[in-house]
Amino acid sequence: MSRLGRAANRAADLLFLPPLDRLWLRRLRGKVLCLLYHRVDEPGREPFLDRFGVPPIPPKELAAELGVLRRRGARFLTYADLRAGRFPTGSEFGVIVSFDDGLRCNYEQGMDVLRSLGIPAVFFQSTAMRAGGELVWEHALYWYGAHPRLAPRLAELARQRLDLPADLEGAALIARLRDGTPVVRVRELLAELAERFDTAGALAAAAARLYPGADHLRRAREAGHELGSHGHHHVPRCNISPEAFEEELIRSAAALEQVLGEPPRAFSYPFNSHLPGDGEICGRHYLQVATVDAALITPATPALALPRFTWPGPHANPLRRRRWLCTGTLAWPGR
C-alpha cells in the first residue's frame, strides 16, 4: 500500500467512532458475526510459536474485544444454537466466538475471559494436540525452525531431501514446508532430525506445555462451551489425498467422542484449506463446517460452509479494534 493509501486507511478509523455505532450495528442485524482466535496468551511465552505461528492475543485484549460486542448488545451463540434454529431476529445480531487448533492456553486463559463475561464459545480441537503426546508436525517444524543450533540443520536436510533452493531459509523455508510440501515428506524430514539430534524429549516437553488434557475438554463442555473437530493432525487439505482427509475427519471425531461421550457435530478446516467437493466429504461425518471465508452468516448460509473472520493481530488503536469487530477487515473499503 502506498503512503497515501496508508494515510487514507488510517483516516477510515474515524468512521468507527462510538457515535457511529448505530450505523454499523444496522449492518449486523439479523446476522451472525463469527470470530476466530487461535491462541490466548501473552507474547513471549512460547517464542517458537510467536515466530512462525499466529500471534497470540493477550487475555486482557480478548476481554476488551468481547466486551465491546457485549456492550453493543450482541447475542452470543454457538454452532449448536444454529443447529437448534436459535438465530438472531431482525432487531438483534449474533456473535459466535470460536478457537481453532485447541492449545491448552485457550482452555485456561481463554476460558477465564469467557467465564468473566458469561460468554459461550466453540473450541475446535485438533485431537493429536493432547497432553502426553508429541508435538504435531507443524509445531515441531516451528520448534526446529526457531532453534539456534538446529535451524541450519533443518534447512540443510530440507535442501538435500526435497531439492529446495539453496537460498530458502527462515520464515520462507518454514512456509514452503508447511504450505507447499506433502505432509508425508515433512514428517519424514522431522523424524530424521529427531533421530539424528535426539530431540524427542525436548519435543515431548513442549507438547506437555502446549496441549490440553482430556480434563480441559470436559471442563469446557461442562461450562457450556461447544467442542468441535479441527481434524486430527492439523494438516492442510491441499497437501493430502481425499482418502487421508476423510481419515482425519473420522479419527478426530472418534477421539472426541471417546473423551466427551458424544461425537462432535461441527468441523473447521485446518489452515482454511479446502477443495471443491470437500463439503460433501465433511457432510458424511459432520452437520456443520466452518471456514475462514470472511462473511456474515445469514439464515441462507449453507451449514457446510459457515464463514468466520480471523483475528488480524494486535490493533494500532481502539478504533482499529472497533473497525475489525464491525467489519471483519482492516482494509480500506473497496480493496
Legacy VTK file of the C-alpha trace (Angstrom):
# vtk DataFile Version 3.0
C-alpha trace
ASCII
DATASET POLYDATA
POINTS 335 float
0.000 0.000 0.000
1.297 3.484 -0.885
1.882 6.224 1.692
-1.303 7.939 0.536
-3.194 4.652 0.802
-1.924 4.102 4.341
-2.988 7.607 5.339
-6.452 7.046 3.880
-6.706 3.715 5.674
-5.813 5.357 8.993
-8.345 8.095 8.362
-11.018 5.442 7.846
-10.655 4.539 11.532
-12.639 7.697 12.250
-15.683 6.029 10.705
-15.771 3.803 13.778
-16.139 6.453 16.467
-18.733 5.415 19.099
-21.433 7.852 17.848
-21.478 5.922 14.559
-22.112 2.556 16.209
-25.783 2.598 15.277
-24.940 2.672 11.560
-22.555 -0.259 11.779
-24.841 -2.305 14.028
-27.637 -1.922 11.482
-25.436 -3.854 9.037
-25.187 -6.747 11.516
-28.852 -7.083 12.442
-30.400 -10.437 11.697
-26.965 -11.944 11.009
-24.218 -13.748 12.905
-20.637 -12.498 13.133
-18.323 -15.445 13.805
-14.882 -14.547 15.171
-11.877 -16.851 15.125
-8.953 -16.784 17.561
-6.062 -19.243 17.779
-4.011 -18.580 20.906
-4.966 -16.662 24.046
-1.618 -15.985 25.663
0.983 -13.336 26.411
3.598 -12.789 23.686
6.998 -14.250 24.537
5.840 -17.292 26.494
6.355 -19.622 23.528
8.873 -17.849 21.239
8.873 -20.519 18.530
5.091 -20.181 18.120
5.358 -16.393 18.163
7.937 -16.501 15.391
6.198 -18.786 12.909
2.630 -19.241 14.094
-0.388 -16.994 14.506
0.299 -14.166 17.011
-1.283 -14.634 20.445
-3.986 -12.347 21.767
-3.376 -11.447 25.433
-6.301 -12.243 27.735
-6.900 -8.552 28.506
-7.154 -7.788 24.791
-9.607 -10.628 24.235
-11.711 -9.384 27.140
-11.667 -5.866 25.687
-12.808 -7.091 22.257
-15.605 -9.265 23.530
-16.579 -6.560 25.994
-17.181 -4.133 23.114
-19.572 -6.609 21.494
-21.309 -7.362 24.755
-21.928 -3.667 25.425
-23.348 -3.322 21.927
-25.967 -5.925 22.797
-24.577 -8.951 20.950
-26.424 -12.216 21.374
-23.645 -14.785 21.886
-24.304 -18.161 20.271
-22.632 -21.467 19.441
-22.937 -23.699 16.405
-25.270 -25.879 18.466
-27.590 -22.865 18.716
-27.654 -22.565 14.927
-28.442 -26.274 14.617
-31.356 -25.774 17.011
-32.692 -22.860 14.944
-31.802 -20.183 17.521
-30.945 -17.420 15.051
-30.970 -13.677 15.874
-34.105 -11.767 14.988
-34.080 -8.798 12.654
-33.672 -6.431 15.601
-30.590 -8.129 17.100
-27.267 -9.535 15.965
-25.456 -12.717 16.897
-21.799 -13.416 17.634
-20.047 -16.780 17.742
-16.634 -16.825 19.419
-14.500 -19.689 18.133
-10.996 -21.018 18.770
-9.069 -23.243 16.363
-6.214 -25.711 16.977
-7.009 -26.448 20.622
-3.983 -25.189 22.540
-4.022 -25.513 26.309
-3.922 -21.752 26.877
-7.338 -21.399 25.213
-8.836 -23.730 27.821
-7.130 -21.826 30.639
-6.609 -18.110 29.938
-9.272 -18.084 27.221
-11.906 -19.755 29.377
-11.130 -17.380 32.238
-12.059 -14.473 29.954
-15.223 -16.211 28.750
-16.251 -17.042 32.317
-15.778 -13.440 33.452
-18.064 -12.193 30.662
-20.580 -15.046 30.721
-19.958 -15.887 27.054
-20.153 -19.365 25.462
-17.669 -20.318 22.756
-16.779 -23.100 20.328
-13.419 -24.870 20.675
-12.315 -26.670 17.510
-9.818 -29.249 18.709
-7.085 -30.929 16.675
-7.134 -34.209 18.548
-3.451 -35.072 18.066
-2.717 -31.976 20.168
-3.039 -33.648 23.545
-1.050 -33.648 26.755
1.181 -36.695 26.953
1.584 -36.875 23.186
4.093 -35.439 20.740
4.280 -32.088 19.024
2.229 -32.236 15.838
4.254 -31.893 12.648
3.522 -28.149 12.258
4.672 -27.228 15.762
7.726 -29.487 15.505
8.602 -27.662 12.297
8.352 -24.311 14.109
10.427 -25.663 17.017
13.289 -26.706 14.744
12.993 -23.515 12.694
13.448 -21.349 15.791
16.230 -23.418 17.385
19.544 -21.540 17.055
21.608 -24.695 16.525
19.151 -26.943 14.689
17.537 -24.429 12.302
20.554 -24.625 9.929
20.386 -28.433 10.103
16.686 -28.307 9.162
17.480 -26.098 6.159
20.382 -28.300 5.096
18.377 -31.519 5.333
15.392 -29.967 3.535
17.625 -28.973 0.616
19.110 -32.468 0.466
15.884 -34.448 0.758
13.457 -32.151 -1.051
15.690 -30.424 -3.601
14.799 -26.952 -2.372
16.634 -23.757 -3.436
19.864 -23.073 -1.576
18.762 -19.575 -0.525
15.467 -20.727 1.002
15.678 -20.309 4.776
13.986 -18.817 7.813
10.291 -17.996 7.544
10.267 -18.639 3.785
11.570 -22.173 4.317
9.024 -22.884 7.051
6.200 -21.594 4.848
7.312 -23.781 1.928
7.488 -26.894 4.106
4.170 -26.169 5.834
2.081 -24.935 2.919
3.649 -26.340 -0.236
5.124 -29.730 0.631
3.272 -33.045 1.033
2.858 -33.644 4.744
4.279 -37.160 4.497
7.590 -35.730 3.227
7.731 -33.178 6.025
7.096 -35.875 8.613
9.944 -37.960 7.182
12.219 -34.935 7.468
11.213 -34.308 11.075
11.659 -37.959 12.016
15.187 -37.928 10.624
16.037 -34.774 12.561
14.648 -36.234 15.810
16.695 -39.406 15.411
19.884 -37.630 14.357
19.833 -34.988 17.109
17.979 -36.874 19.881
15.273 -34.223 20.341
12.331 -36.455 21.305
12.479 -35.424 24.968
12.545 -31.695 24.220
9.659 -32.012 21.769
7.599 -34.010 24.278
8.234 -31.359 26.955
6.966 -28.663 24.591
3.853 -30.727 23.848
3.184 -31.127 27.574
3.237 -27.326 27.986
1.179 -26.519 24.904
-1.555 -29.116 24.662
-4.653 -29.770 26.788
-5.595 -32.929 28.600
-8.944 -34.675 28.483
-9.994 -32.832 31.657
-9.607 -29.483 29.884
-12.059 -30.566 27.196
-14.546 -31.954 29.691
-14.437 -28.803 31.821
-15.061 -26.683 28.721
-18.168 -28.671 27.856
-19.387 -28.578 31.473
-19.019 -24.776 31.378
-21.437 -24.612 28.435
-18.971 -24.410 25.566
-19.164 -26.492 22.400
-16.368 -28.818 21.269
-15.843 -29.324 17.546
-13.270 -31.067 15.393
-10.298 -29.415 13.732
-9.053 -32.664 12.255
-6.564 -34.954 13.955
-3.041 -33.977 12.874
-3.864 -30.393 11.749
-2.838 -30.916 8.144
-3.666 -28.691 5.147
-6.231 -30.404 2.943
-4.315 -29.319 -0.170
-1.331 -31.465 0.876
-3.136 -34.769 1.456
-5.339 -37.101 -0.575
-9.149 -37.236 -0.282
-8.794 -40.583 1.489
-6.302 -39.185 4.005
-8.550 -36.153 4.545
-11.552 -38.331 5.328
-9.442 -40.436 7.681
-8.551 -37.219 9.535
-12.269 -36.468 9.948
-13.088 -39.954 11.187
-10.150 -40.224 13.570
-10.783 -36.826 15.145
-14.495 -37.478 15.662
-13.729 -40.819 17.314
-11.127 -39.257 19.636
-13.514 -36.515 20.767
-16.336 -38.995 21.280
-14.071 -41.112 23.465
-13.336 -38.118 25.708
-16.773 -36.463 25.734
-19.115 -39.420 25.272
-20.673 -37.973 22.123
-19.351 -37.148 18.642
-18.745 -33.548 17.571
-21.259 -32.056 15.147
-19.116 -29.254 13.721
-15.751 -29.254 11.949
-13.369 -26.470 10.888
-10.772 -26.785 8.127
-7.155 -26.579 9.335
-5.463 -23.587 7.666
-8.841 -22.917 5.974
-7.560 -25.310 3.311
-10.387 -26.928 1.342
-11.004 -28.130 -2.196
-14.141 -28.490 -4.333
-16.150 -31.468 -3.110
-14.749 -31.377 0.445
-18.077 -30.208 1.826
-19.658 -33.431 0.633
-16.934 -35.473 2.349
-17.354 -33.491 5.581
-21.127 -33.883 5.396
-20.758 -37.642 5.788
-19.380 -37.099 9.300
-20.458 -33.629 10.495
-23.546 -31.428 10.343
-21.671 -28.108 10.078
-18.359 -26.947 8.620
-16.608 -23.684 9.487
-14.404 -21.815 7.039
-12.471 -18.554 7.347
-14.064 -17.020 4.274
-14.793 -13.639 5.898
-18.544 -13.135 5.587
-21.526 -12.798 7.895
-23.759 -15.820 8.494
-27.380 -15.459 7.399
-30.290 -17.938 7.579
-29.487 -18.854 3.947
-25.809 -19.682 4.594
-25.119 -23.384 3.877
-24.420 -25.362 7.045
-21.371 -26.950 5.393
-19.796 -23.556 4.602
-20.203 -21.277 7.629
-17.760 -18.344 7.300
-15.717 -16.734 10.058
-13.455 -13.699 10.451
-9.966 -14.409 11.798
-8.301 -12.073 14.308
-5.891 -9.855 12.330
-3.327 -9.362 15.101
-2.635 -6.547 17.573
-4.572 -3.366 16.866
-2.896 0.006 16.369
-5.579 1.820 18.383
-9.033 1.266 19.951
-10.806 2.495 16.817
-8.981 -0.119 14.776
-10.349 -2.769 17.146
-13.882 -1.447 16.718
-13.361 -1.460 12.965
-12.425 -5.129 12.857
-15.299 -6.074 15.146
-17.790 -4.234 12.909
-16.497 -5.356 9.514
-14.071 -8.282 9.972
-11.410 -6.406 7.975
-8.908 -3.573 8.382
-8.611 -2.820 4.677
-9.771 0.423 3.081
-13.279 -0.077 1.658
-13.142 -1.384 -1.887
-9.746 -3.057 -1.536
LINES 1 336
335 0 1 2 3 4 5 6 7 8 9 10 11 12 13 14 15 16 17 18 19 20 21 22 23 24 25 26 27 28 29 30 31 32 33 34 35 36 37 38 39 40 41 42 43 44 45 46 47 48 49 50 51 52 53 54 55 56 57 58 59 60 61 62 63 64 65 66 67 68 69 70 71 72 73 74 75 76 77 78 79 80 81 82 83 84 85 86 87 88 89 90 91 92 93 94 95 96 97 98 99 100 101 102 103 104 105 106 107 108 109 110 111 112 113 114 115 116 117 118 119 120 121 122 123 124 125 126 127 128 129 130 131 132 133 134 135 136 137 138 139 140 141 142 143 144 145 146 147 148 149 150 151 152 153 154 155 156 157 158 159 160 161 162 163 164 165 166 167 168 169 170 171 172 173 174 175 176 177 178 179 180 181 182 183 184 185 186 187 188 189 190 191 192 193 194 195 196 197 198 199 200 201 202 203 204 205 206 207 208 209 210 211 212 213 214 215 216 217 218 219 220 221 222 223 224 225 226 227 228 229 230 231 232 233 234 235 236 237 238 239 240 241 242 243 244 245 246 247 248 249 250 251 252 253 254 255 256 257 258 259 260 261 262 263 264 265 266 267 268 269 270 271 272 273 274 275 276 277 278 279 280 281 282 283 284 285 286 287 288 289 290 291 292 293 294 295 296 297 298 299 300 301 302 303 304 305 306 307 308 309 310 311 312 313 314 315 316 317 318 319 320 321 322 323 324 325 326 327 328 329 330 331 332 333 334
